[in-house]
C-alpha cells in the first residue's frame, strides 16, 4: 500500500476526531466525514487505522493518557498535605482543562449510547474517585464524609458545564474556588 499524499499523522487524525467529538458528537466521527472535513481521501485514514473502531479506541486511549494520570502525577510531584494536593489538582482542572469540558460532556454522551464506552468511562471515574477519596480520607476520619466530599468534587469538575444558569455574583473561576473551599471546610 502506497503512503497517501496527505501529511496527516495518526496523531493528527486522533486530534481531529477528538475535536469533532467535542464540537459535534460521536455520530459525526466517521471516516467519510473526517476525511471530507480534513480535505483528504479516506485512504489517508486507512493508512493509519484499520477501521473506525480502531480510531475510536485510539481516541479513548488518548483521553486516558492525557487526563487523570497526567493530573495525578503532577499533583504528587508537587506534593504537600492533602488539602494542598486537592487545591493543586483543582487548579489544574479549573484552568488547564477548562477548555476541555465540552469534550468531557461529549465523551459521556457517547458513553450513554455505547456500553463499551460507558464501561471505560466508569473505570476512569473509579480511578478518579479512588484518588480523591484517598486525599479526603487524609483530612476527614469518617470514610463516609471522605467519600461524599470526593463525589461532590467530582460532580463539580464534571457537572459545572451542565448548569445553564449564569454566574451572577462572581466569575466562573471565583465560583469554582468558593465551592472547593466549602468542601475543604471542617
RAMOTA-V710499 format. One record per residue. PSI is psi in whole degrees, 0 to 359 (NA if undefined). Layout:
# RAMOTA-V710499
((PSI) (PSI))
This chain:
# RAMOTA-V710499
((127) (146) (136) (159) (328) (144) (13) (134) (171) (317) (318) (317) (315) (314) (317) (322) (320) (320) (317) (317) (315) (318) (334) (263) (171) (333) (337) (353) (77) (157) (313) (314) (318) (315) (317) (311) (330) (353) (46) (170) (161) (337) (326) (319) (310) (348) (326) (337) (146) (318) (183) (319) (323) (318) (314) (320) (322) (324) (316) (319) (319) (317) (315) (320) (325) (4) (248) (315) (320) (315) (310) (317) (316) (318) (315) (326) (317) (320) (203) (182) (175) (319) (318) (319) (321) (317) (320) (316) (316) (321) (316) (313) (317) (324) (300) (322) (7) (323) (354) (8) (324) (322) (315) (317) (320) (321) (317) (325) (318) (317) (330) (336) (338) (113) (326) (319) (319) (321) (316) (316) (318) (319) (317) (319) (320) (320) (315) (314) (318) (316) (312) (322) (317) (318) (313) (329) (335) (339) (319) (131) (329) (116) (332) (321) (317) (317) (317) (317) (323) (318) (317) (318) (318) (318) (323) (313) (312) (323) (348) (331) (346) (351) (117) (341) (137) (152) (132) (319) (352) (174) (171) (311) (320) (319) (316) (318) (323) (320) (315) (314) (323) (328) (332) (353) (145) (NA))
